[in-house]
Amino acid sequence: RGMTGVTIMAADDTAITGSAGGIAGAGTAAFGAGVTTNIMSGDVRATVTRSSVTSASGTVNVQATTNDELIGIGIGGSGAGTVALGGSVVLNKMSGAVEALVAGGSTVAGYAGVAIQAADSTASIVVAGAISGAGGVAVGAASGSTQLDKAIKANVDASTVTSAAGSIALSAGFARPTDDAHRIDLTTRGVAELPGSVDTSMQIINVTIAGAGAGSSAFGAAVSLNWLRNTVEASVTDRKSTRLNSSH
């Protein structure tokens, strides 16, 4: 019980940077490769279960938030008189749940308002590059991938949520950070410069570049893949025993 307000919060601000580079040179054949893999998995939950939470004159906030950063950088390069191969592979993979939950017959009452919020501002940045040069045959190949499998949920189940003088807000979202404190400064993360067409304020950035030059045959290929399979849900369940009541 809080007079001016109650906040129940779970937050994760993990930052991971992985970088790898391989450069090779030889008179006949050379191969250079860089491989980086970042994997993040975990749950962030703020819950009220079988409990009573009250603020007599303020608000009640139940919040689960993440502002994680995964940055992967891979560079591969080679040069040789006959055959040169340069390659890089970068993968950022994230999974888990971000949940704000009121359940189990709980009672939540905030005089000035109640907010139940699940927010995911995870950012993934992938930079993969490969270049090769040879007198005969040169191959440069780069692959950059981001895979997100997150469940972002705000839920009231079989419980009572009321506000005598304010509003009740139930929200879930996956969006880039809007405050300067959580925006990524790439120059401090080892990424000095990106092509001018890249919007560095975006939540998912995937830049893949490959090049090759040779006297006989040259092959260059770059592949960027982004898989976003998130579930975003704000819900009220068990309608027979759930009650939301607000004066606004």
Solvent accessible surface area in square Angstrom, and as a share of the most:
residue,aa,sasa,rsa
1,R,215,0.79
2,G,15,0.14
3,M,128,0.57
4,T,118,0.68
5,G,34,0.33
6,V,29,0.16
7,T,82,0.48
8,I,50,0.25
9,M,111,0.50
10,A,24,0.19
11,A,62,0.48
12,D,40,0.21
13,D,88,0.46
14,T,54,0.32
15,A,63,0.49
16,I,58,0.29
17,T,72,0.42
18,G,16,0.15
19,S,81,0.52
20,A,35,0.27
21,G,60,0.58
22,G,15,0.15
23,I,136,0.69
24,A,30,0.24
25,G,64,0.61
26,A,50,0.38
27,G,68,0.66
28,T,90,0.53
29,A,61,0.47
30,A,12,0.09
31,F,130,0.54
32,G,4,0.04
33,A,42,0.32
34,G,3,0.02
35,V,96,0.55
36,T,8,0.05
37,T,74,0.43
38,N,9,0.05
39,I,112,0.57
40,M,28,0.13
41,S,85,0.55
42,G,43,0.42
43,D,80,0.41
44,V,18,0.10
45,R,120,0.44
46,A,4,0.03
47,T,59,0.35
48,V,5,0.03
49,T,54,0.31
50,R,192,0.70
51,S,53,0.34
52,S,82,0.53
53,V,16,0.09
54,T,33,0.19
55,S,2,0.01
56,A,38,0.29
57,S,60,0.39
58,G,8,0.08
59,T,49,0.29
60,V,0,0.00
61,N,33,0.17
62,V,0,0.00
63,Q,35,0.15
64,A,0,0.00
65,T,27,0.16
66,T,4,0.02
67,N,31,0.16
68,D,6,0.03
69,E,21,0.09
70,L,0,0.00
71,I,1,0.00
72,G,0,0.00
73,I,25,0.13
74,G,0,0.00
75,I,74,0.37
76,G,0,0.00
77,G,3,0.03
78,S,14,0.09
79,G,30,0.29
80,A,13,0.10
81,G,43,0.41
82,T,66,0.38
83,V,51,0.29
84,A,0,0.00
85,L,70,0.35
86,G,4,0.03
87,G,15,0.14
88,S,3,0.02
89,V,75,0.43
90,V,1,0.01
91,L,51,0.25
92,N,0,0.00
93,K,72,0.30
94,M,2,0.01
95,S,37,0.24
96,G,20,0.19
97,A,10,0.08
98,V,2,0.01
99,E,35,0.16
100,A,1,0.00
101,L,46,0.23
102,V,0,0.00
103,A,13,0.10
104,G,34,0.33
105,G,55,0.53
106,S,1,0.01
107,T,58,0.34
108,V,0,0.00
109,A,26,0.20
110,G,1,0.01
111,Y,106,0.40
112,A,46,0.36
113,G,6,0.06
114,V,3,0.02
115,A,28,0.21
116,I,0,0.00
117,Q,64,0.29
118,A,0,0.00
119,A,26,0.20
120,D,1,0.00
121,S,19,0.12
122,T,0,0.00
123,A,6,0.05
124,S,0,0.00
125,I,4,0.02
126,V,0,0.00
127,V,22,0.13
128,A,1,0.01
129,G,11,0.11
130,A,6,0.05
131,I,115,0.58
132,S,6,0.04
133,G,29,0.28
134,A,13,0.10
135,G,48,0.47
136,G,16,0.16
137,V,54,0.31
138,A,0,0.00
139,V,46,0.27
140,G,0,0.00
141,A,44,0.34
142,A,4,0.03
143,S,33,0.21
144,G,0,0.00
145,S,13,0.09
146,T,0,0.00
147,Q,33,0.15
148,L,0,0.00
149,D,45,0.23
150,K,15,0.06
151,A,26,0.20
152,I,0,0.00
153,K,65,0.28
154,A,0,0.00
155,N,25,0.13
156,V,1,0.00
157,D,41,0.21
158,A,21,0.16
159,S,3,0.02
160,T,30,0.17
161,V,0,0.00
162,T,29,0.17
163,S,6,0.04
164,A,70,0.54
165,A,38,0.29
166,G,5,0.05
167,S,63,0.41
168,I,37,0.19
169,A,49,0.38
170,L,44,0.22
171,S,47,0.31
172,A,24,0.19
173,G,27,0.26
174,F,47,0.19
175,A,59,0.45
176,R,104,0.38
177,P,21,0.13
178,T,118,0.69
179,D,62,0.32
180,D,112,0.58
181,A,90,0.70
182,H,65,0.29
183,R,136,0.50
184,I,33,0.17
185,D,74,0.38
186,L,16,0.08
187,T,95,0.55
188,T,90,0.52
189,R,72,0.26
190,G,62,0.59
191,V,10,0.06
192,A,94,0.73
193,E,155,0.69
194,L,29,0.14
195,P,60,0.38
196,G,87,0.84
197,S,109,0.71
198,V,37,0.21
199,D,77,0.40
200,T,70,0.41
201,S,63,0.40
202,M,94,0.42
203,Q,18,0.08
204,I,35,0.18
205,I,7,0.03
206,N,28,0.15
207,V,15,0.09
208,T,21,0.12
209,I,100,0.51
210,A,26,0.20
211,G,24,0.23
212,A,34,0.27
213,G,38,0.37
214,A,34,0.27
215,G,70,0.67
216,S,86,0.55
217,S,41,0.26
218,A,49,0.38
219,F,120,0.50
220,G,51,0.49
221,A,58,0.45
222,A,52,0.41
223,V,75,0.43
224,S,57,0.37
225,L,72,0.36
226,N,78,0.40
227,W,105,0.37
228,L,86,0.43
229,R,132,0.48
230,N,40,0.20
231,T,65,0.38
232,V,72,0.41
233,E,73,0.33
234,A,53,0.41
235,S,23,0.15
236,V,62,0.36
237,T,56,0.33
238,D,71,0.37
239,R,210,0.77
240,K,207,0.88
241,S,62,0.40
242,T,20,0.11
243,R,129,0.47
244,L,71,0.35
245,N,77,0.39
246,S,39,0.25
247,S,69,0.44
248,H,159,0.71
